[in-house]
């Protein structure tokens, strides 16, 4: 017979309670507590009771747990990262930072609510050596990824990421990954945050053909090792974030609709979404606060915006750009030219071929191909 049952059934009137307690190693208070539980609860009163405290001083309040669950669902619905670190940052924007639980606690709350499932296979394996540029515009990464339209057509999205700040300089939708698509996307990136010192890509033919135009701009081109996507890891990871966001939206019918979605995502990514790799700052904040770089053979003009213009050469060989007429020669008449201007530095490309580099004279409308001695210049009106 167990001691508890013996205590509960013994006749107190015919025994010395103190001697009984000393013999069985229990206290008088415990003796009478066992008898009271048996009288009020019956057999269940003799079952072992939990020693856990009835309240936990540092337990996360239920209202904070509910807010964590709500944030998880909202971020998932928006197609954004919804891990513990991201939830911790968003929660800190809504409540007192001292009340925000640790990332481990947030993960446990999500697990207990059935929103995440433990998967040991997802633990990080081999740790790759990380690298990142020290300056903004020191290194851009460019790469393409597939996306399906509602009619089943597969199109290409080409993204350009600034390595140091993670700023998405360009994200453009194209029918296919061609040199023209890569070139126009890169020009869009330059007109967004300026030209870079180096460009990193994989060994796609479309990107390899950029070597010539980039050399004319003083930009070094780098190709990654074949079948080694880790080298372009930042833009590859950006593809994943972008694809997750696009999957949470209705599938676009046309390239134009897809481009509208890409523009919306790029704004969110650059200006609203905190980035884990740069201390939970937005890429725009990081880019703004970093020292800047640029092509090695040109003066750094951090306060001057780079402009990209696509215009058609006139029949007399003059290219109208802004308020200027840049002479190219009659052999280029009626062709579409890409002009990139930073400050007074100007480069003109036709079909990806570098046609002319010049320093614009701001006091003259016509930028002649050859200077004629003794001939008066036409000044701007």
C-alpha positions as a Markdown table, in Angstrom:
| # | Residue | x | y | z |
|---|---|---|---|---|
| 1 | Unk | 0.0 | 0.0 | 0.0 |
| 2 | Unk | 1.3 | 3.5 | -0.9 |
| 3 | Unk | 2.0 | 6.0 | 1.9 |
| 4 | Unk | -0.7 | 8.3 | 0.4 |
| 5 | Unk | -3.4 | 5.6 | 0.5 |
| 6 | Unk | -2.3 | 4.6 | 4.0 |
| 7 | Unk | -2.5 | 8.2 | 5.2 |
| 8 | Unk | -6.0 | 8.6 | 3.6 |
| 9 | Unk | -7.5 | 5.5 | 5.1 |
| 10 | Unk | -5.8 | 5.2 | 8.6 |
| 11 | Unk | -8.0 | 5.8 | 11.7 |
| 12 | Unk | -6.6 | 9.0 | 13.3 |
| 13 | Unk | -8.5 | 8.4 | 16.6 |
| 14 | Unk | -6.5 | 5.2 | 17.3 |
| 15 | Unk | -3.0 | 6.4 | 16.5 |
| 16 | Unk | -0.3 | 9.0 | 17.3 |
| 17 | Unk | -0.2 | 11.2 | 14.2 |
| 18 | Unk | 3.2 | 12.7 | 15.0 |
| 19 | Unk | 4.9 | 9.3 | 15.5 |
| 20 | Unk | 3.3 | 8.1 | 12.2 |
| 21 | Unk | 4.6 | 11.1 | 10.3 |
| 22 | Unk | 8.2 | 10.6 | 11.8 |
| 23 | Unk | 8.1 | 6.9 | 10.8 |
| 24 | Unk | 7.0 | 7.6 | 7.2 |
| 25 | Unk | 9.1 | 10.7 | 6.7 |
| 26 | Unk | 6.3 | 13.2 | 6.0 |
| 27 | Unk | 5.1 | 16.3 | 7.8 |
| 28 | Unk | 1.9 | 16.8 | 9.8 |
| 29 | Unk | 0.7 | 19.5 | 7.3 |
| 30 | Unk | 1.2 | 17.1 | 4.4 |
| 31 | Unk | -0.6 | 14.3 | 6.4 |
| 32 | Unk | -3.7 | 16.3 | 6.8 |
| 33 | Unk | -3.5 | 17.8 | 3.3 |
| 34 | Unk | -3.6 | 14.3 | 1.8 |
| 35 | Unk | -6.6 | 13.3 | 3.9 |
| 36 | Unk | -8.4 | 16.6 | 2.9 |
| 37 | Unk | -7.8 | 15.9 | -0.9 |
| 38 | Unk | -9.0 | 12.3 | -0.5 |
| 39 | Unk | -12.2 | 13.4 | 1.2 |
| 40 | Unk | -13.0 | 16.1 | -1.4 |
| 41 | Unk | -11.6 | 14.6 | -4.6 |
| 42 | Unk | -11.7 | 10.8 | -4.0 |
| 43 | Unk | -9.1 | 8.7 | -5.8 |
| 44 | Unk | -8.0 | 11.5 | -8.0 |
| 45 | Unk | -6.8 | 13.4 | -5.0 |
| 46 | Unk | -4.1 | 10.8 | -4.5 |
| 47 | Unk | -2.6 | 11.2 | -8.0 |
| 48 | Unk | 0.7 | 13.0 | -8.3 |
| 49 | Unk | 0.3 | 16.7 | -8.8 |
| 50 | Unk | 2.4 | 18.9 | -11.2 |
| 51 | Unk | 5.1 | 21.0 | -9.6 |
| 52 | Unk | 5.1 | 23.5 | -12.3 |
| 53 | Unk | 4.3 | 27.1 | -11.2 |
| 54 | Unk | 0.8 | 28.3 | -11.7 |
| 55 | Unk | 2.1 | 31.5 | -13.4 |
| 56 | Unk | 5.4 | 32.3 | -15.2 |
| 57 | Unk | 6.8 | 35.8 | -14.5 |
| 58 | Unk | 8.6 | 36.1 | -17.9 |
| 59 | Unk | 5.9 | 34.4 | -20.1 |
| 60 | Unk | 5.1 | 36.3 | -23.3 |
| 61 | Unk | 1.7 | 37.9 | -22.9 |
| 62 | Unk | -1.1 | 36.4 | -25.0 |
| 63 | Unk | -1.7 | 39.7 | -26.8 |
| 64 | Unk | 1.9 | 39.8 | -28.1 |
| 65 | Unk | 1.6 | 36.2 | -29.2 |
| 66 | Unk | -1.5 | 37.1 | -31.1 |
| 67 | Unk | 0.3 | 40.0 | -32.7 |
| 68 | Unk | 3.2 | 37.8 | -33.8 |
| 69 | Unk | 0.7 | 35.3 | -35.4 |
| 70 | Unk | -1.1 | 38.2 | -37.2 |
| 71 | Unk | 2.2 | 39.6 | -38.6 |
| 72 | Unk | 3.2 | 36.1 | -39.8 |
| 73 | Unk | -0.1 | 35.8 | -41.7 |
| 74 | Unk | 0.0 | 39.3 | -43.1 |
| 75 | Unk | 3.6 | 39.0 | -44.4 |
| 76 | Unk | 2.8 | 35.6 | -45.9 |
| 77 | Unk | -0.2 | 37.0 | -47.7 |
| 78 | Unk | 1.9 | 39.8 | -49.1 |
| 79 | Unk | 4.5 | 37.4 | -50.3 |
| 80 | Unk | 7.3 | 38.9 | -48.1 |
| 81 | Unk | 9.7 | 37.2 | -45.8 |
| 82 | Unk | 7.9 | 36.1 | -42.6 |
| 83 | Unk | 10.7 | 34.5 | -40.5 |
| 84 | Unk | 11.3 | 35.3 | -36.8 |
| 85 | Unk | 13.8 | 38.0 | -37.5 |
| 86 | Unk | 11.5 | 39.9 | -39.9 |
| 87 | Unk | 8.6 | 39.5 | -37.5 |
| 88 | Unk | 10.8 | 40.9 | -34.7 |
| 89 | Unk | 11.6 | 44.0 | -36.7 |
| 90 | Unk | 8.0 | 44.7 | -37.7 |
| 91 | Unk | 6.8 | 44.1 | -34.1 |
| 92 | Unk | 9.4 | 46.6 | -32.9 |
| 93 | Unk | 7.8 | 49.2 | -35.2 |
| 94 | Unk | 4.4 | 48.6 | -33.5 |
| 95 | Unk | 5.1 | 48.2 | -29.8 |
| 96 | Unk | 7.8 | 49.2 | -27.2 |
| 97 | Unk | 11.1 | 47.6 | -28.3 |
| 98 | Unk | 11.6 | 46.3 | -24.7 |
| 99 | Unk | 8.5 | 44.1 | -25.0 |
| 100 | Unk | 9.6 | 42.4 | -28.2 |
| 101 | Unk | 10.5 | 38.7 | -27.5 |
| 102 | Unk | 13.7 | 37.2 | -28.8 |
| 103 | Unk | 13.8 | 35.6 | -32.2 |
| 104 | Unk | 14.0 | 32.1 | -30.6 |
| 105 | Unk | 10.8 | 32.9 | -28.5 |
| 106 | Unk | 9.0 | 34.1 | -31.7 |
| 107 | Unk | 10.0 | 30.9 | -33.5 |
| 108 | Unk | 8.7 | 28.8 | -30.5 |
| 109 | Unk | 5.4 | 30.7 | -30.5 |
| 110 | Unk | 5.0 | 30.1 | -34.3 |
| 111 | Unk | 5.8 | 26.4 | -33.7 |
| 112 | Unk | 3.3 | 26.1 | -30.9 |
| 113 | Unk | 0.6 | 27.7 | -33.0 |
| 114 | Unk | 1.3 | 25.3 | -35.8 |
| 115 | Unk | 2.6 | 27.9 | -38.3 |
| 116 | Unk | 6.1 | 26.4 | -38.6 |
| 117 | Unk | 7.2 | 22.8 | -38.5 |
| 118 | Unk | 10.7 | 21.7 | -37.3 |
| 119 | Unk | 12.8 | 20.5 | -40.1 |
| 120 | Unk | 16.4 | 19.6 | -39.2 |
| 121 | Unk | 17.3 | 19.2 | -42.9 |
| 122 | Unk | 17.0 | 23.0 | -43.3 |
| 123 | Unk | 19.9 | 23.7 | -40.9 |
| 124 | Unk | 22.7 | 25.5 | -42.7 |
| 125 | Unk | 25.2 | 23.1 | -44.1 |
| 126 | Unk | 28.5 | 24.2 | -45.6 |
| 127 | Unk | 29.3 | 27.9 | -44.8 |
| 128 | Unk | 30.4 | 29.7 | -48.0 |
| 129 | Unk | 32.9 | 32.5 | -47.9 |
| 130 | Unk | 31.0 | 35.7 | -48.1 |
| 131 | Unk | 32.1 | 38.8 | -49.9 |
| 132 | Unk | 30.5 | 42.2 | -50.5 |
| 133 | Unk | 31.7 | 45.5 | -52.0 |
| 134 | Unk | 32.8 | 48.2 | -49.6 |
| 135 | Unk | 31.3 | 51.0 | -51.6 |
| 136 | Unk | 28.0 | 51.6 | -53.4 |
| 137 | Unk | 28.2 | 51.3 | -57.2 |
| 138 | Unk | 31.5 | 49.4 | -56.8 |
| 139 | Unk | 30.0 | 46.2 | -58.1 |
| 140 | Unk | 26.7 | 45.4 | -59.8 |
| 141 | Unk | 25.3 | 41.9 | -60.2 |
| 142 | Unk | 23.1 | 41.1 | -63.2 |
| 143 | Unk | 21.1 | 38.0 | -63.9 |
| 144 | Unk | 17.9 | 36.8 | -65.5 |
| 145 | Unk | 15.1 | 34.5 | -64.2 |
| 146 | Unk | 12.0 | 33.0 | -65.9 |
| 147 | Unk | 8.4 | 33.9 | -65.2 |
| 148 | Unk | 5.2 | 32.5 | -66.6 |
| 149 | Unk | 2.3 | 34.6 | -67.9 |
| 150 | Unk | -1.3 | 33.6 | -67.6 |
| 151 | Unk | -1.4 | 32.3 | -71.2 |
| 152 | Unk | 1.5 | 29.9 | -70.5 |
| 153 | Unk | 4.2 | 32.0 | -72.2 |
| 154 | Unk | 7.6 | 32.1 | -70.3 |
| 155 | Unk | 9.3 | 35.4 | -70.3 |
| 156 | Unk | 12.5 | 36.7 | -68.7 |
| 157 | Unk | 13.0 | 39.1 | -65.8 |
| 158 | Unk | 16.5 | 40.7 | -65.7 |
| 159 | Unk | 17.5 | 42.1 | -62.4 |
| 160 | Unk | 20.5 | 44.3 | -61.5 |
| 161 | Unk | 21.5 | 44.5 | -57.8 |
| 162 | Unk | 24.1 | 46.8 | -56.2 |
| 163 | Unk | 26.4 | 44.4 | -54.3 |
| 164 | Unk | 27.3 | 46.6 | -51.3 |
| 165 | Unk | 23.9 | 48.1 | -50.5 |
| 166 | Unk | 21.6 | 45.4 | -52.0 |
| 167 | Unk | 19.7 | 48.1 | -53.9 |
| 168 | Unk | 17.7 | 46.9 | -56.8 |
| 169 | Unk | 18.9 | 49.3 | -59.6 |
| 170 | Unk | 16.7 | 47.7 | -62.3 |
| 171 | Unk | 14.1 | 45.0 | -62.7 |
| 172 | Unk | 12.8 | 44.7 | -66.3 |
| 173 | Unk | 10.5 | 42.1 | -68.1 |
| 174 | Unk | 11.5 | 41.0 | -71.6 |
| 175 | Unk | 10.3 | 38.4 | -74.0 |
| 176 | Unk | 13.7 | 36.6 | -73.8 |
| 177 | Unk | 17.2 | 37.0 | -72.5 |
| 178 | Unk | 18.9 | 38.8 | -75.3 |
| 179 | Unk | 21.8 | 41.3 | -75.6 |
| 180 | Unk | 19.2 | 44.1 | -76.2 |
| 181 | Unk | 17.3 | 43.1 | -73.1 |
| 182 | Unk | 20.4 | 43.0 | -71.0 |
| 183 | Unk | 21.7 | 46.3 | -72.4 |
| 184 | Unk | 18.5 | 48.3 | -71.9 |
| 185 | Unk | 18.1 | 46.9 | -68.3 |
| 186 | Unk | 21.7 | 48.0 | -67.5 |
| 187 | Unk | 21.0 | 51.4 | -68.9 |
| 188 | Unk | 17.9 | 51.6 | -66.7 |
| 189 | Unk | 20.1 | 50.7 | -63.7 |
| 190 | Unk | 22.7 | 53.4 | -64.6 |
| 191 | Unk | 19.9 | 56.0 | -64.9 |
| 192 | Unk | 18.6 | 54.9 | -61.5 |
| 193 | Unk | 21.7 | 55.1 | -59.3 |
| 194 | Unk | 24.6 | 55.9 | -61.6 |
| 195 | Unk | 27.3 | 53.7 | -63.3 |
| 196 | Unk | 29.2 | 51.1 | -61.5 |
| 197 | Unk | 33.0 | 50.3 | -61.4 |
| 198 | Unk | 32.5 | 46.6 | -62.2 |
| 199 | Unk | 29.7 | 44.3 | -63.4 |
| 200 | Unk | 29.4 | 40.6 | -62.4 |
| 201 | Unk | 27.3 | 38.1 | -64.4 |
| 202 | Unk | 27.1 | 34.5 | -65.3 |
| 203 | Unk | 28.3 | 33.1 | -68.7 |
| 204 | Unk | 25.1 | 33.8 | -70.6 |
| 205 | Unk | 25.8 | 35.0 | -74.2 |
| 206 | Unk | 23.6 | 38.0 | -73.7 |
| 207 | Unk | 25.7 | 39.2 | -70.7 |
| 208 | Unk | 29.1 | 38.3 | -72.4 |
| 209 | Unk | 28.2 | 40.6 | -75.3 |
| 210 | Unk | 28.0 | 43.5 | -72.8 |
| 211 | Unk | 31.8 | 43.4 | -72.5 |
| 212 | Unk | 32.4 | 45.8 | -75.4 |
| 213 | Unk | 29.9 | 48.5 | -74.4 |
| 214 | Unk | 31.1 | 48.4 | -70.8 |
| 215 | Unk | 34.7 | 48.7 | -71.8 |
| 216 | Unk | 33.9 | 51.9 | -73.7 |
| 217 | Unk | 32.3 | 53.2 | -70.4 |
| 218 | Unk | 35.4 | 52.3 | -68.4 |
| 219 | Unk | 33.5 | 49.5 | -66.5 |
| 220 | Unk | 35.2 | 46.2 | -65.8 |
| 221 | Unk | 33.2 | 43.1 | -66.7 |
| 222 | Unk | 33.5 | 39.9 | -64.6 |
| 223 | Unk | 32.0 | 36.4 | -65.4 |
| 224 | Unk | 31.4 | 33.9 | -62.7 |
| 225 | Unk | 32.8 | 30.3 | -62.8 |
| 226 | Unk | 30.5 | 28.1 | -64.9 |
| 227 | Unk | 27.9 | 26.1 | -62.8 |
| 228 | Unk | 28.8 | 28.1 | -59.7 |
| 229 | Unk | 25.7 | 30.3 | -58.9 |
| 230 | Unk | 27.0 | 31.1 | -55.5 |
| 231 | Unk | 29.3 | 33.7 | -57.0 |
| 232 | Unk | 26.2 | 35.7 | -58.1 |
| 233 | Unk | 24.5 | 34.8 | -54.8 |
| 234 | Unk | 23.0 | 38.2 | -54.0 |
| 235 | Unk | 21.1 | 38.6 | -57.3 |
| 236 | Unk | 20.2 | 34.8 | -57.2 |
| 237 | Unk | 18.7 | 35.4 | -53.7 |
| 238 | Unk | 16.9 | 38.4 | -54.9 |
| 239 | Unk | 15.2 | 36.2 | -57.6 |
| 240 | Unk | 13.8 | 34.0 | -54.8 |
| 241 | Unk | 12.4 | 37.0 | -52.8 |
| 242 | Unk | 10.9 | 38.5 | -56.0 |
| 243 | Unk | 9.4 | 35.2 | -57.1 |
| 244 | Unk | 7.7 | 34.7 | -53.7 |
| 245 | Unk | 6.1 | 38.1 | -53.9 |
| 246 | Unk | 4.9 | 37.6 | -57.5 |
| 247 | Unk | 3.3 | 34.2 | -56.5 |
| 248 | Unk | 1.1 | 36.0 | -54.0 |
| 249 | Unk | -0.4 | 38.2 | -56.8 |
| 250 | Unk | -2.7 | 37.3 | -59.7 |
| 251 | Unk | -0.7 | 36.0 | -62.7 |
| 252 | Unk | -0.1 | 38.8 | -65.2 |
| 253 | Unk | -1.5 | 38.5 | -68.7 |
| 254 | Unk | 1.0 | 40.6 | -70.5 |
| 255 | Unk | 4.6 | 41.9 | -70.2 |
| 256 | Unk | 3.2 | 45.4 | -69.4 |
| 257 | Unk | 1.2 | 44.0 | -66.5 |
| 258 | Unk | 4.2 | 42.1 | -65.2 |
| 259 | Unk | 6.4 | 45.2 | -65.4 |
| 260 | Unk | 3.8 | 47.1 | -63.3 |
| 261 | Unk | 4.2 | 44.3 | -60.7 |
| 262 | Unk | 7.9 | 44.5 | -60.9 |
| 263 | Unk | 7.9 | 48.3 | -60.4 |
| 264 | Unk | 5.7 | 47.9 | -57.3 |
| 265 | Unk | 7.9 | 45.2 | -55.8 |
| 266 | Unk | 11.1 | 47.1 | -56.5 |
| 267 | Unk | 9.7 | 50.1 | -54.5 |
| 268 | Unk | 8.8 | 47.8 | -51.6 |
| 269 | Unk | 12.1 | 46.1 | -51.7 |
| 270 | Unk | 14.2 | 49.2 | -51.9 |
| 271 | Unk | 12.3 | 51.6 | -49.6 |
| 272 | Unk | 10.0 | 49.6 | -47.2 |
| 273 | Unk | 11.4 | 46.1 | -46.7 |
| 274 | Unk | 14.2 | 45.8 | -44.0 |
| 275 | Unk | 17.1 | 43.7 | -45.3 |
| 276 | Unk | 18.6 | 41.1 | -43.0 |
| 277 | Unk | 22.1 | 41.2 | -44.5 |
| 278 | Unk | 22.5 | 45.0 | -43.9 |
| 279 | Unk | 21.4 | 45.3 | -40.3 |
| 280 | Unk | 17.7 | 45.5 | -41.0 |
| 281 | Unk | 18.0 | 48.7 | -42.9 |
| 282 | Unk | 16.4 | 49.2 | -46.3 |
| 283 | Unk | 18.6 | 49.0 | -49.3 |
| 284 | Unk | 17.8 | 52.7 | -50.1 |
| 285 | Unk | 19.1 | 53.8 | -46.6 |
| 286 | Unk | 22.2 | 51.6 | -47.0 |
| 287 | Unk | 23.0 | 53.0 | -50.5 |
| 288 | Unk | 22.5 | 56.6 | -49.3 |
| 289 | Unk | 24.9 | 56.2 | -46.4 |
| 290 | Unk | 27.6 | 54.4 | -48.2 |
| 291 | Unk | 30.7 | 55.9 | -50.0 |
| 292 | Unk | 30.2 | 55.8 | -53.7 |
| 293 | Unk | 32.3 | 54.4 | -56.5 |
| 294 | Unk | 32.2 | 54.5 | -60.3 |
| 295 | Unk | 34.1 | 53.8 | -63.6 |
| 296 | Unk | 37.8 | 53.9 | -62.9 |
| 297 | Unk | 38.8 | 56.1 | -65.9 |
| 298 | Unk | 36.2 | 58.9 | -65.2 |
| 299 | Unk | 35.9 | 61.5 | -62.4 |
| 300 | Unk | 33.5 | 60.5 | -59.6 |
| 301 | Unk | 30.4 | 62.7 | -59.8 |
| 302 | Unk | 28.3 | 61.6 | -56.8 |
| 303 | Unk | 26.0 | 64.6 | -57.0 |
| 304 | Unk | 25.3 | 64.3 | -60.7 |
| 305 | Unk | 22.5 | 62.0 | -61.9 |
| 306 | Unk | 23.2 | 59.7 | -64.8 |
| 307 | Unk | 20.7 | 60.0 | -67.7 |
| 308 | Unk | 19.8 | 57.5 | -70.4 |
| 309 | Unk | 18.0 | 58.7 | -73.6 |
| 310 | Unk | 16.7 | 56.6 | -76.5 |
| 311 | Unk | 16.2 | 58.8 | -79.6 |
| 312 | Unk | 16.4 | 58.5 | -83.4 |
| 313 | Unk | 19.2 | 60.0 | -85.5 |
| 314 | Unk | 17.9 | 62.7 | -87.9 |
| 315 | Unk | 18.4 | 62.4 | -91.6 |
| 316 | Unk | 21.4 | 64.8 | -91.4 |
| 317 | Unk | 23.1 | 62.6 | -88.9 |
| 318 | Unk | 22.4 | 64.8 | -85.9 |
| 319 | Unk | 21.1 | 63.1 | -82.7 |
| 320 | Unk | 18.6 | 65.2 | -80.7 |
| 321 | Unk | 19.3 | 64.7 | -77.0 |
| 322 | Unk | 17.7 | 67.1 | -74.4 |
| 323 | Unk | 18.5 | 70.5 | -75.9 |
| 324 | Unk | 21.5 | 69.4 | -77.8 |
| 325 | Unk | 22.2 | 68.1 | -81.3 |
| 326 | Unk | 25.0 | 65.6 | -81.3 |
| 327 | Unk | 26.6 | 65.0 | -84.7 |
| 328 | Unk | 27.2 | 61.4 | -85.5 |
| 329 | Unk | 27.4 | 61.4 | -89.3 |
| 330 | Unk | 24.9 | 60.7 | -92.1 |
| 331 | Unk | 25.7 | 57.0 | -92.2 |
| 332 | Unk | 23.8 | 56.6 | -88.9 |
| 333 | Unk | 20.6 | 58.5 | -90.1 |
| 334 | Unk | 17.2 | 57.1 | -88.9 |
| 335 | Unk | 18.8 | 54.6 | -86.5 |
| 336 | Unk | 17.8 | 54.5 | -82.8 |
| 337 | Unk | 20.7 | 55.5 | -80.5 |
| 338 | Unk | 21.2 | 55.0 | -76.8 |
| 339 | Unk | 22.8 | 58.0 | -75.1 |
| 340 | Unk | 24.1 | 58.0 | -71.6 |
| 341 | Unk | 25.1 | 61.3 | -69.9 |
| 342 | Unk | 26.7 | 61.9 | -66.6 |
| 343 | Unk | 27.5 | 65.6 | -66.0 |
| 344 | Unk | 29.1 | 66.6 | -69.3 |
| 345 | Unk | 30.4 | 63.1 | -70.1 |
| 346 | Unk | 28.4 | 61.6 | -73.0 |
| 347 | Unk | 28.5 | 58.2 | -74.7 |
| 348 | Unk | 26.4 | 57.2 | -77.7 |
| 349 | Unk | 25.6 | 53.6 | -78.7 |
| 350 | Unk | 23.8 | 52.2 | -81.7 |
| 351 | Unk | 22.8 | 48.5 | -81.6 |
| 352 | Unk | 25.2 | 48.1 | -78.7 |
| 353 | Unk | 28.2 | 49.5 | -80.6 |
| 354 | Unk | 30.0 | 52.5 | -79.2 |
| 355 | Unk | 29.6 | 55.3 | -81.7 |
| 356 | Unk | 30.9 | 58.4 | -80.0 |
| 357 | Unk | 32.3 | 59.7 | -76.7 |
| 358 | Unk | 32.3 | 63.4 | -76.1 |
| 359 | Unk | 32.4 | 66.1 | -73.4 |
| 360 | Unk | 29.3 | 68.2 | -73.9 |
| 361 | Unk | 29.8 | 71.9 | -74.3 |
| 362 | Unk | 26.9 | 73.3 | -72.3 |
| 363 | Unk | 27.2 | 76.7 | -74.1 |
| 364 | Unk | 26.6 | 75.2 | -77.5 |
| 365 | Unk | 23.5 | 73.5 | -78.9 |
| 366 | Unk | 25.3 | 71.7 | -81.7 |
| 367 | Unk | 28.0 | 69.3 | -80.6 |
| 368 | Unk | 30.0 | 68.9 | -83.8 |
| 369 | Unk | 31.7 | 65.7 | -84.8 |
| 370 | Unk | 34.9 | 67.5 | -85.8 |
| 371 | Unk | 36.0 | 71.0 | -84.8 |
| 372 | Unk | 36.5 | 73.4 | -87.7 |
| 373 | Unk | 39.1 | 76.0 | -87.0 |
| 374 | Unk | 38.0 | 79.6 | -87.4 |
| 375 | Unk | 34.4 | 78.7 | -87.8 |
| 376 | Unk | 32.0 | 80.6 | -85.4 |
| 377 | Unk | 30.1 | 78.4 | -83.0 |
| 378 | Unk | 26.3 | 78.5 | -82.7 |
| 379 | Unk | 25.4 | 79.4 | -79.2 |
| 380 | Unk | 22.3 | 78.2 | -77.5 |
| 381 | Unk | 19.4 | 80.8 | -77.7 |
